[in-house]
Amino acid sequence: MTDILALAPYACHAADSRGRRHAEAPAPTRSDYQRDRDRIVHSSAFRRLVYKTQVFLNHEGDLFRTRLTHSLEVAQLARSVARSLHLNEDLVEAIALAHDLGHTPFGHAGQDALNTCMQDHGGFEHNLQSLRVVDRLELRYPQFAGLNLTYETREGILKHCSRSNAELLEVQEPGGVASRFLLRQQPSLEAQLANLADEIAYNAHDIDDGVRSGLITQEQLAEVPLFARYSSEALDEFPGLDAPATERRLLYEAIRRMLSAQVYDVIAATQQAIADAAPGDVDAVRRAGPLVAFGPDMRVRSQTLKRFLFDNLYRHPQVVETTDRAQVVVRELFDAYLAAPHAMKPAYAARAAAAPPGHGARVVADFIAGMTDRFAAAEHERLTGRRLLP
């Protein structure tokens, strides 16, 4: 259990949690946030992340990141920073491990396609879907639907939310996890940290996966200031590391140094922001502006790297061609299930049959969002007779 005495007063203390939607007796050997983490790890949605796309589709290589390995990397980074800032490591880990539970198959391409399909039915937001997963869709306990996580973990999972959806959630749960979007308040420092660790992790591993795939090169990355600085430092210390036989080691060393520099920058910038704001407790954190952040210089360099990855990796013709086909799969699955709900798994078919008029589309979205890449491709082939993805 986290040592309470080691936590800062503005950290989330499990003993002061706002609790769960359904009251439960405390666990004898674990804090509430440790219990949240364990429920997330044992959920079906968490296991499915191993076959969900990060950038490269599941069939494109065994060593590319998936949503699962990405979530583990986010958790590792976030815990490291949390310890230095005296925040609650168990909470930040739970948020990091759960933040992508609602992501569709085929990464952001699948999400965009499903959002288009759902435009007349409330749209689709993957952060809101992650909350639906832990609040409603996981069915593991006899007393309640969902995982019955604490308020603080749920608050961190819902890191973005449109105002219209926040208003709907506020009706269902007054003063709940969506209220901060209406009050223009911040989440806990642990939630802010998990959000920034997500950005740091995917920038780093997308460099690695992009080079591994051959779609970007270290020569191109030498024009990106954030990467170039640490690649140059590595070569100064280890001359000749850019030789063909060892250039992969150069890539790893540059990424390692870049990650370390970003972590140290976040710690320093956040410590200064906390000192300036002087929050006395978690509620004061929520009333303050964002406190977990890069310093100005690192923020600019990080944004430059993000633009490079967007232009050269995410919009690479080979990636776009694959994701275009993936979007067709999602759109056609949606249309097929909406027309024939009985084609879904029995539990979802029964939910669709029991749904009020006009609400069947949300059931279809839940079903598709929960799919792995390979299950979605197989289902599309079963329903259409066409195989668009290997």
C-alpha positions in Angstrom: 0.0 0.0 0.0 1.3 3.5 -0.8 2.9 5.2 2.2 0.4 7.9 3.0 3.1 9.9 4.9 5.1 10.2 1.7 2.3 11.8 -0.3 2.1 15.6 -0.8 -1.0 17.3 0.7 -2.2 18.1 -2.9 -1.9 14.4 -4.0 -4.9 12.1 -4.0 -5.0 10.1 -0.7 -7.0 6.9 -1.0 -8.4 7.4 2.5 -10.0 10.7 1.2 -11.4 9.3 -2.0 -14.8 10.5 -3.0 -15.6 6.8 -3.2 -17.4 4.4 -5.6 -20.8 4.7 -7.1 -21.7 1.5 -5.3 -20.5 1.3 -1.7 -18.1 -1.6 -0.9 -16.2 -2.6 2.2 -12.5 -1.7 1.9 -10.0 -4.5 1.0 -7.9 -5.6 4.0 -4.5 -5.4 2.2 -5.0 -2.9 -0.7 -5.9 0.7 -1.0 -8.9 1.7 -3.1 -6.6 2.8 -5.9 -4.6 -0.5 -5.9 -8.0 -2.3 -6.1 -8.9 -0.2 -9.1 -5.7 -1.0 -10.8 -6.2 -4.8 -10.2 -9.7 -4.7 -11.5 -8.5 -3.0 -14.7 -5.7 -5.5 -15.2 -8.1 -8.4 -14.9 -10.8 -6.9 -17.1 -11.6 -8.3 -20.5 -11.3 -4.9 -22.1 -7.7 -4.7 -20.9 -6.8 -8.1 -22.4 -8.2 -7.1 -25.7 -5.8 -4.2 -26.0 -3.1 -6.6 -27.0 -4.8 -7.0 -30.3 -5.7 -3.4 -30.9 -3.8 -1.0 -33.1 -1.5 1.8 -31.9 -0.2 2.9 -35.3 0.5 -0.3 -37.2 -2.2 -2.9 -37.5 -1.9 -6.1 -35.6 -0.9 -8.2 -38.7 1.9 -5.9 -39.7 4.5 -7.1 -37.3 4.8 -8.8 -33.9 7.1 -6.1 -32.4 5.1 -3.0 -33.1 3.3 -1.4 -30.2 -0.2 -2.3 -29.5 -2.7 -0.5 -27.2 -1.7 -2.8 -24.4 2.1 -2.2 -24.6 1.5 1.5 -25.0 -0.6 1.5 -21.9 2.1 -0.3 -20.0 4.7 2.3 -21.2 2.4 5.2 -20.1 2.0 3.6 -16.7 5.8 3.2 -16.3 6.5 6.8 -17.2 3.7 8.2 -15.1 4.8 6.2 -12.0 8.3 7.4 -12.3 7.2 11.1 -12.4 4.6 10.5 -9.7 7.2 9.3 -7.2 9.4 12.3 -7.7 6.4 14.6 -7.2 5.1 12.7 -4.2 1.8 11.9 -6.0 -0.2 8.7 -5.7 1.6 6.1 -7.8 -1.2 3.6 -7.5 -3.8 6.1 -8.8 -1.7 7.3 -11.7 -1.0 3.7 -12.7 -4.7 2.8 -12.6 -5.6 5.8 -14.8 -2.7 5.0 -17.3 -3.7 1.4 -17.6 -7.4 2.2 -18.2 -7.1 5.3 -20.4 -7.4 3.4 -23.8 -10.0 0.7 -22.8 -12.6 2.4 -25.0 -10.5 2.6 -28.1 -11.8 1.0 -31.2 -10.0 -1.5 -33.4 -7.6 0.1 -36.0 -6.5 3.0 -33.8 -7.7 6.6 -34.5 -8.8 5.5 -38.0 -11.4 3.2 -36.4 -12.4 5.9 -33.9 -13.0 8.5 -36.7 -15.0 6.0 -38.8 -17.2 5.1 -35.8 -17.7 8.7 -34.9 -18.9 9.4 -38.4 -21.3 6.5 -38.2 -22.7 7.8 -34.9 -23.1 11.4 -35.9 -26.9 11.1 -35.8 -26.8 9.1 -32.6 -24.6 11.2 -30.2 -21.2 10.7 -31.8 -18.4 8.6 -30.5 -15.6 9.7 -28.2 -13.0 7.1 -27.1 -12.5 8.7 -23.7 -16.2 8.6 -23.0 -16.2 5.0 -24.3 -13.5 4.1 -21.8 -15.7 5.4 -19.1 -18.6 3.4 -20.4 -16.4 0.3 -20.3 -15.5 0.6 -16.7 -19.0 1.9 -15.6 -21.3 -0.3 -17.7 -19.9 -2.7 -20.2 -17.6 -4.9 -18.1 -19.8 -7.5 -16.5 -17.8 -9.3 -13.9 -19.6 -8.7 -10.6 -23.0 -9.9 -9.3 -23.7 -6.6 -7.4 -23.2 -4.1 -10.2 -22.4 -3.5 -13.9 -18.9 -2.2 -14.7 -15.8 -2.3 -12.4 -17.2 0.2 -9.9 -14.0 2.2 -9.8 -13.3 5.2 -7.6 -14.3 8.7 -8.5 -10.6 9.7 -8.9 -9.7 6.9 -11.3 -12.9 7.5 -13.4 -12.1 11.3 -13.4 -8.7 10.5 -14.9 -10.1 8.1 -17.5 -12.4 10.9 -18.8 -9.6 13.2 -19.8 -11.6 14.8 -22.7 -15.3 15.3 -23.1 -17.5 17.5 -25.3 -19.8 19.9 -23.5 -22.9 18.1 -24.8 -21.8 14.8 -23.4 -20.7 16.4 -20.2 -24.2 17.8 -19.7 -25.7 14.4 -20.3 -23.3 12.8 -17.8 -24.1 15.5 -15.3 -27.8 14.7 -15.4 -27.0 11.0 -14.7 -24.4 11.7 -12.1 -24.8 15.2 -10.6 -21.4 16.6 -9.4 -19.7 13.6 -10.9 -16.7 13.1 -13.2 -18.1 15.3 -16.0 -18.8 18.3 -13.8 -15.3 19.7 -14.2 -15.9 20.2 -17.9 -18.9 22.4 -17.1 -17.1 24.2 -14.3 -13.9 24.6 -16.3 -11.8 23.0 -13.6 -8.8 20.6 -13.8 -8.7 17.0 -12.7 -6.3 15.7 -10.1 -2.5 16.0 -10.6 -2.4 12.2 -11.0 -4.9 12.5 -13.9 -3.0 15.4 -15.4 0.2 13.4 -15.2 -1.3 10.3 -16.9 -2.4 12.5 -19.7 1.0 14.0 -20.3 2.8 10.6 -19.9 0.5 9.4 -22.7 1.9 12.0 -25.0 5.5 11.4 -24.0 5.1 7.6 -24.5 3.5 7.7 -27.9 6.0 10.2 -29.3 8.9 8.0 -28.2 7.6 4.6 -29.3 6.2 5.9 -32.6 9.7 7.0 -33.4 10.9 3.5 -32.7 8.1 1.8 -34.6 8.3 4.2 -37.5 12.0 3.5 -38.0 11.5 -0.2 -37.5 8.8 -0.1 -40.2 11.1 1.7 -42.7 8.6 4.5 -43.1 10.8 7.1 -41.4 14.6 7.1 -41.1 17.1 8.3 -38.6 18.4 10.7 -41.2 14.9 12.4 -41.3 14.9 12.5 -37.5 18.2 14.3 -37.5 16.2 17.3 -38.7 13.9 17.2 -35.6 15.5 19.2 -32.8 14.3 17.1 -29.9 15.6 13.9 -31.3 18.7 15.3 -33.0 20.1 16.7 -29.7 20.1 13.4 -28.0 21.3 11.4 -31.0 24.2 13.8 -31.3 25.0 13.4 -27.6 25.0 9.7 -27.9 27.4 9.8 -30.8 29.7 12.1 -28.9 29.9 9.6 -26.1 29.9 6.5 -28.3 31.6 7.4 -31.6 30.8 5.1 -34.5 27.4 4.1 -33.1 25.8 5.2 -36.3 27.5 2.4 -38.2 25.0 0.0 -39.9 25.7 -2.8 -37.4 24.9 -0.6 -34.4 22.5 2.1 -35.7 19.6 0.4 -33.9 21.5 0.9 -30.7 21.9 4.6 -31.6 18.2 4.9 -32.0 17.5 3.3 -28.7 20.1 5.4 -26.9 18.7 8.6 -28.4 15.1 7.7 -27.4 16.2 6.8 -23.9 18.0 10.1 -23.5 15.1 12.0 -25.0 12.6 10.3 -22.6 14.8 11.0 -19.6 15.1 14.7 -20.6 11.3 15.0 -21.0 10.7 13.4 -17.6 13.2 15.6 -15.8 11.7 18.7 -17.6 8.1 17.7 -16.5 9.3 17.2 -12.9 11.0 20.6 -12.8 8.3 22.5 -14.5 5.5 20.9 -12.5 7.4 21.5 -9.2 7.7 25.2 -10.1 4.0 25.4 -11.1 2.9 23.8 -7.8 5.1 26.1 -5.9 3.6 29.1 -7.6 0.0 27.9 -7.2 0.6 26.6 -3.7 -2.4 24.2 -3.6 -3.2 23.0 -0.1 -5.3 20.0 -1.2 -6.8 18.2 -4.2 -9.7 20.6 -4.4 -7.3 23.5 -4.7 -5.6 21.7 -7.6 -8.9 21.4 -9.4 -9.5 25.1 -9.0 -6.0 26.0 -10.3 -5.0 26.0 -13.9 -3.1 23.0 -15.4 -0.1 22.3 -13.2 1.5 19.2 -14.8 3.3 20.4 -17.9 6.5 20.7 -19.9 8.6 23.8 -19.6 8.2 26.3 -22.5 11.2 25.1 -24.5 10.4 21.4 -24.1 6.8 22.0 -25.1 7.9 23.7 -28.4 10.3 20.8 -29.1 7.7 18.2 -28.3 5.1 19.9 -30.6 7.7 20.0 -33.4 8.2 16.2 -33.0 4.5 15.6 -33.0 4.1 17.5 -36.3 7.0 15.6 -37.8 5.3 12.3 -36.9 2.0 13.4 -38.2 3.4 14.5 -41.5 5.9 11.7 -42.1 4.4 8.7 -40.3 0.7 8.9 -39.5 0.0 10.5 -43.0 2.5 8.3 -44.8 0.8 6.8 -47.9 1.3 3.3 -46.7 -0.3 4.0 -43.4 -3.1 5.9 -44.9 -3.8 3.2 -47.5 -4.2 0.6 -44.7 -6.2 2.8 -42.4 -8.5 3.8 -45.2 -9.4 0.1 -45.7 -9.8 -0.2 -41.9 -12.3 2.6 -41.9 -14.3 0.8 -44.6 -14.4 -2.2 -42.4 -15.8 -0.2 -39.4 -18.4 1.6 -41.5 -19.6 -1.5 -43.2 -19.7 -3.4 -39.9 -21.8 -0.6 -38.4 -24.3 -0.6 -41.3 -24.5 -4.4 -41.3 -25.2 -4.7 -37.6 -27.6 -1.8 -37.6 -29.6 -3.5 -40.3 -29.4 -6.9 -38.7 -28.7 -6.6 -34.9 -29.1 -10.4 -34.6 -25.8 -10.7 -36.4 -24.0 -9.5 -33.3 -23.0 -11.7 -30.4 -26.1 -12.8 -28.5 -25.6 -10.5 -25.5 -25.4 -7.5 -27.8 -28.3 -8.7 -30.0 -30.4 -9.0 -26.9 -29.4 -5.4 -25.8 -30.3 -4.1 -29.2 -33.6 -5.8 -29.2 -34.4 -4.3 -25.8 -33.2 -0.8 -26.6 -35.7 2.0 -27.0 -36.3 3.1 -30.6 -33.3 4.9 -32.0 -30.9 3.6 -29.3 -29.8 0.5 -31.1 -26.9 2.3 -32.7 -25.2 2.8 -29.4 -25.3 -0.9 -28.8 -23.7 -1.5 -32.2 -21.0 1.1 -31.4 -20.3 -0.6 -28.1 -19.9 -3.9 -29.9 -17.6 -2.6 -32.6 -15.5 -0.5 -30.2 -14.8 -3.6 -28.1 -13.5 -5.6 -31.0 -9.8 -6.4 -31.6 -8.4 -5.7 -35.1 -8.4 -9.3 -36.2 -11.9 -10.0 -34.9 -13.2 -6.9 -36.7 -11.6 -8.0 -40.0 -12.9 -11.6 -39.6 -16.5 -10.3 -38.8 -16.4 -8.0 -41.9 -15.4 -10.9 -44.1 -18.1 -13.1 -42.6 -20.8 -10.5 -43.2 -19.7 -9.2 -46.6 -17.7 -12.0 -48.1 -14.8 -9.6 -48.7 -11.4 -9.6 -47.0 -10.1 -6.1 -46.9 -7.3 -6.7 -44.3 -4.9 -9.7 -44.0 
